[in-house]
Amino acid sequence: GSMVDLNYNITAGAYTASVTYLERIGIAQEPFETNTLTAFPWVTAGTAPWFTTTNNAAFGQYCSESGDVANNQFSELSISLNVTGSDSISFWYATDSEEDYDYLQFFRGTSMMSQWSGQNGWDRAAFAIPAGNVLLRWVYNKDYVYSVGQDCAWLDDITFPPFSMGVAIAEQGVSNGAGSYPNPADGPVTFFWNTASASDVQLMIYDATGRLVSAPYNVSGQSAGQHSFNWNTEGLNAGIYFTHIVIDGKTSVLKLVIR
């Protein structure tokens, strides 16, 4: 499940372009051991979000637990994948709920593949997944009355089918003198750039999946000259990030490695 970047550089006379394609190579598995839901492009929905916890982990230290919901409410965890070949998804699950009334349900798109309820220890489930764009959803769904046990469900060690990250980042020219240091970084990072005249400037930080993680800088009518901005990387997971420095609508993309 390692992320790799494939770098392509094209030159034609005075014109140059660079593109970095990010792909995941090897088996992609979510063990939740980062203690976050940021290792993959997870989306939470419902009354209360899923979260990571040490409560009742099947393997390692962490698992994911459904949110604290009341009667007639639900907690959903989902992910959209561009599956590159027909395969399967497998995961470990456990429930502690009112049997036959409060369910952990697994959906492929809008089709429910299975559901589980009652006080069940960890077990493994696996389902066929076709190639193409697929939405996978885990929903803890409560009925209108009563609660039993911890009233929740857990997930651990999800193994995904092969999929493409589908991320391509064009690294544009450095005519504005944009850059950053240190890089790689394990602490604060300084970004710098030049403006030839009064300009609108924005900084936006994206992770390797293309998700916006921070937009720390937005200044209108910045004066001409050299400028810099210090950004605290505390709380970011180690990995590859991309900084978009936008000056009057023209973007320079800088790769940033966090250790």
N, C-alpha and C positions, 0 to 999 in steps of 0.2 A: 503493500500500500504506500510506497514512497512516492513523493511528488518529485518530478524532474522537470527541468525547463529545457526546451529545444529551441535553440537560437538560430534565426535565419537573418542573414545580412545580404542586401541586394544593392548593387551599384551600377548606375548607367550614366556615364559622363559626369555631370555635376550633381546628379541626383542620387541620394542614398535613402534607404529605409531599413529598419530593423524590426523584426517581429519575434516575440517570445511566445511559444505555445507551451502551456502547462498541462501535463498529463500525469495521471496516477498509474504507476506500474506495479504489478504484483497484486496479491489479494488485498482488497480493501475491507478492513474490519473496524467496527466501532466498539471498543471495550469500555468507553466512558472514563478511561483512566486519566484524561486531562482534567477531570472534574469540571468540565464545561460542556456546552452544546455547540462549540464553535469549530471542532475538528472537521465537521461536514456541514453542508448548508441546511441545517435543521430549521424547521419552522414550527412554532408552538401556537396553539389556538384553543378556544374554549374559555371557560370561566376561570381556570387556573392552569398555568403552564406546567409541563413536565420539567423536571430538574434532576441534577446529579446528586447522589447521596452515598454515604457509607452504610446506610440502613439496608441490610439483607442482600448485599452484593453476592452474585453467584460465583464470580471469578475476580481475582485481584482485589482492589480496595473499593472501587466505585461501581455503581450501576445507575440506571435512570428510573425515576419514580414518577407516577402520575400526580397531577396537582390535587390539592385539597378541595374537592368539590362537594356540594350539597345535593339534595334531591333534585331530580330533573335537570342536572347540569352534567357537563362533560369536560374532559381534558384530552387534548389531541397533540400528538407528535407526528410530524410528516416530513418527507423529503422527496424532491423531484430529481430523477436521474435520467440521463441520456444513456440507456443501456445499449452496449455495442454488439451484444450477441445473446441469443436466448440461453438462459441459465437458470439459476435459482437464488433465492434469498433465504438465509437461515438466521434464527435468533433464539435466545433463551428467554423464557417468560415465567412469571409467577404472579399469583393473585391472592388476595385476602379480602373477600367481598361476600355479599349476600348471594348465595348460590341460586342460579337461574333467574336472577333479577339485575344484579349489577355486574357488567361485563367488561373485560378487555377484548376489544374487537380489532382485527387486522383487515385492512382494505387494500386492494390493488385498484387504484382509481376509485370508482364508485362501487365496485363489486366487493362485498364482504367475503373474505376467504375463509375465516373461522372466527370463533369467539370462545372465551373461557370465563368461568365464574367460580366462586367458592373459595375455600382455603386450600390452595394447591402450592406445593413446593416447586422448585425450578424444574422446567422441562424444555425440550428443544422442539422447535417447529421449523418447517421448511416448505417453501412454495415455489412453483415454477414462475419465472418472470420472462416475458417475451422481449425481444429487442425493440428499441424505440424509446420515446419519451414516456416515462412511467412515474406516476405519483403513488407513493407508498405511505400509508397512514396507520398509526396505532391510536386507538381511541378508548379511554376508560369512560364508560357511559353508565350513569346511575338512573334508576327508575324514580318513581314519585314518592317513595316512602321507605323508611328503615335503612339501617346501616349495620354491618357486621364486621368484626375484626378491625384491621387497620384501614379498611375501606379504600384500597388502592391496588395498583398493579405495578410490576417492575419489568424492565428489559435489561438485557446484558448481552455482550458479545454478538453483535449483529454482523453477519458476513454478507456483503453486498455482491450482486452479480457484477460482471465487468462493465464499467461505464467510463465515459469520457467527461472530463471536467468542462470541455468546450470553452476554454478561456484562451483568448489570443490578445496579447498586449502589444500595441505598436509603440516602439520607443522612438519618439520624434526627435528632431534636431535640437541642439543645445545653443541655438543662436541667442537665447536669453540668458546664457551662462548659468542655467539651473544645475544644482547639484546638492549633495548631502554628505555629511560626515558625522561620526565615523560610520563606516559601512563595510562589513557587518557591525552591528551594534548590540550591546547588552545593557544599554542605559539610554539617557537622553540623546536625541538626534538633532542636529542643526541643519536646516534647509536654507539654501541661498539662491538668489536669482537677481537679474538685472531688468530694469524697465527703462526704455528709451524716452518715454514721456509719461504723463499722468495716466495711470492704468488701473483697471479693476483686477484684483489678484485673489485667487482661491487656491487652497491646498486641500486635497481629498486623499485619504488613505484607504486602499482596498486590499483585501486578503487574496490568497491564491485562487479562491473560488469566485472572485469578482464581487464579493460582498463589501459594501462600504462599512468600514469600522470606525472611521473618524473623519470629521470635516473641521479641523482645528483653526482654520485661518480664512478670513473673508474680509477684504478691505477694498473699499471703493475709492477711486481717484488717488491711488498711491503715487507719490512724487517720483520723478525720474531719478535713477541712480541704483546703487547696490543695496539689497535688503536681505535680511535673514530672519529666521524664526526658529526658536528652540521648542522641541516637542518631546514630551515625556512618554516613553514607550512602556511604562509600568502597566502590568496587567495583560500585555499581549503575549500570546503563545509564541514560542520559537517557530520560525518559518519564513516564507517569502511573502513580501508585501510590495505594493506598487503605489507610488506617490504621484498623483496628477497635480502638476503645477500649472494652473490655468491663468494666463495673462491676456486680458481682452479677448477671450474666447479661443486663444491658441494654446494648445496643451503640450507640455513636455511630460513624459512618463518615465519615472526613475524607479529602478528595482531596488528594494531595500530588504536586507537580510537581518532578521532579529535572531540572536543566539540565545 
